[in-house]
Amino acid sequence: MTFGRLRDEYRLLEDDAILALNKPTGISVMGERHGSDIASVAKDAAQELYPVHRIDKVTSGLVLFAKQLQYHGELTRQFNKRTVTKSYLAITRSKGLPREGTIDLPLCTGRKNRVRVAAEREAITRDGDSWSVGESGIFTHVKVYPSRTEFTKLWENRRFSLLEVRPVSGRRHQIRVHLAWIGHAIHNDPLFTKEVTGRTLLHSWRLSIAAPGGQRRMDLEAPPHDDFWEPVQPIDVPRVLSQA
């Protein structure tokens, strides 16, 4: 895919400072081999793009780039200071989740550089709508990253639950690991299932961030692509999303 086509088909907002795309699944933001990621494709077209944040290759949705290096630091600092609000849509393989929930589980890097909860599964406890692990159960032999995810259940049927997920911290694979470790893995997530039958049902949906210069707030939203909804049809998407 050329950068021109990518920008024209998936552009949400563009000005002199930023470019926001509604990324399809299967394309990396940066760092892909053979230069097939968005940043590399743009560079080949003589357009420098500086990712402000990242979403996984298997995740679709909103991703923000700075078009000039002078704006990049200003935008990324907001993520570091956690002044950005962001939410995702996730469809899990099972139901039984509360209407509102909090997953407060520290993360670490395990074997083969895989992200995991920094505790044994049996150390995880559920208290009503919250999951956590006591201090005595947290690993001490690895570097541990405190991580918190909040969610709201928007819809469910006999097979699936649709969640609005809000990562308070922004760790690598955080949403995917947190949901899997409480028994509600995202449908078709290759990190946690060997039988993937379609795209991973995780979508970067909303992002609120101060525009470069700090004089206004940008509230961005990326509508999920049709393939996100295929496994849960029929579903009244506007009605369901209006609950968020």
VENHUKA-V92571 format. One record per residue. RES is the residue in one small letter. SS is DSSP state (~ for helix, > for strand, _ for the rest). Layout:
BEGIN
res=RES ss=SS
res=RES ss=SS
END
This chain:
BEGIN
res=m ss=_
res=t ss=_
res=f ss=~
res=g ss=~
res=r ss=~
res=l ss=~
res=r ss=~
res=d ss=~
res=e ss=~
res=y ss=~
res=r ss=>
res=l ss=>
res=l ss=>
res=e ss=>
res=d ss=_
res=d ss=_
res=a ss=_
res=i ss=>
res=l ss=>
res=a ss=>
res=l ss=>
res=n ss=>
res=k ss=>
res=p ss=_
res=t ss=_
res=g ss=_
res=i ss=_
res=s ss=_
res=v ss=_
res=m ss=_
res=g ss=_
res=e ss=_
res=r ss=~
res=h ss=~
res=g ss=~
res=s ss=_
res=d ss=_
res=i ss=~
res=a ss=~
res=s ss=~
res=v ss=~
res=a ss=~
res=k ss=~
res=d ss=~
res=a ss=_
res=a ss=_
res=q ss=_
res=e ss=_
res=l ss=_
res=y ss=>
res=p ss=>
res=v ss=_
res=h ss=_
res=r ss=_
res=i ss=_
res=d ss=_
res=k ss=_
res=v ss=_
res=t ss=_
res=s ss=>
res=g ss=>
res=l ss=>
res=v ss=>
res=l ss=>
res=f ss=>
res=a ss=>
res=k ss=_
res=q ss=_
res=l ss=~
res=q ss=~
res=y ss=~
res=h ss=~
res=g ss=~
res=e ss=~
res=l ss=~
res=t ss=~
res=r ss=~
res=q ss=~
res=f ss=~
res=n ss=~
res=k ss=_
res=r ss=_
res=t ss=_
res=v ss=_
res=t ss=>
res=k ss=>
res=s ss=>
res=y ss=>
res=l ss=>
res=a ss=>
res=i ss=>
res=t ss=>
res=r ss=_
res=s ss=_
res=k ss=_
res=g ss=_
res=l ss=_
res=p ss=_
res=r ss=_
res=e ss=>
res=g ss=>
res=t ss=>
res=i ss=>
res=d ss=>
res=l ss=_
res=p ss=_
res=l ss=>
res=c ss=>
res=t ss=>
res=g ss=_
res=r ss=~
res=k ss=~
res=n ss=~
res=r ss=_
res=v ss=>
res=r ss=>
res=v ss=>
res=a ss=_
res=a ss=_
res=e ss=_
res=r ss=~
res=e ss=~
res=a ss=~
res=i ss=>
res=t ss=>
res=r ss=>
res=d ss=>
res=g ss=_
res=d ss=_
res=s ss=>
res=w ss=>
res=s ss=>
res=v ss=>
res=g ss=_
res=e ss=~
res=s ss=~
res=g ss=~
res=i ss=_
res=f ss=_
res=t ss=_
res=h ss=_
res=v ss=_
res=k ss=_
res=v ss=_
res=y ss=>
res=p ss=_
res=s ss=_
res=r ss=>
res=t ss=>
res=e ss=>
res=f ss=>
res=t ss=>
res=k ss=>
res=l ss=>
res=w ss=>
res=e ss=>
res=n ss=_
res=r ss=_
res=r ss=_
res=f ss=_
res=s ss=>
res=l ss=>
res=l ss=>
res=e ss=>
res=v ss=>
res=r ss=>
res=p ss=>
res=v ss=_
res=s ss=_
res=g ss=_
res=r ss=_
res=r ss=_
res=h ss=_
res=q ss=~
res=i ss=~
res=r ss=~
res=v ss=~
res=h ss=~
res=l ss=~
res=a ss=~
res=w ss=~
res=i ss=_
res=g ss=_
res=h ss=_
res=a ss=_
res=i ss=>
res=h ss=_
res=n ss=_
res=d ss=_
res=p ss=_
res=l ss=_
res=f ss=_
res=t ss=_
res=k ss=_
res=e ss=_
res=v ss=_
res=t ss=_
res=g ss=_
res=r ss=_
res=t ss=_
res=l ss=_
res=l ss=>
res=h ss=>
res=s ss=>
res=w ss=>
res=r ss=>
res=l ss=>
res=s ss=>
res=i ss=>
res=a ss=>
res=a ss=_
res=p ss=_
res=g ss=_
res=g ss=_
res=q ss=_
res=r ss=_
res=r ss=>
res=m ss=>
res=d ss=>
res=l ss=>
res=e ss=>
res=a ss=_
res=p ss=_
res=p ss=_
res=h ss=_
res=d ss=~
res=d ss=~
res=f ss=~
res=w ss=~
res=e ss=~
res=p ss=~
res=v ss=~
res=q ss=_
res=p ss=_
res=i ss=_
res=d ss=_
res=v ss=~
res=p ss=~
res=r ss=~
res=v ss=~
res=l ss=~
res=s ss=_
res=q ss=_
res=a ss=_
END
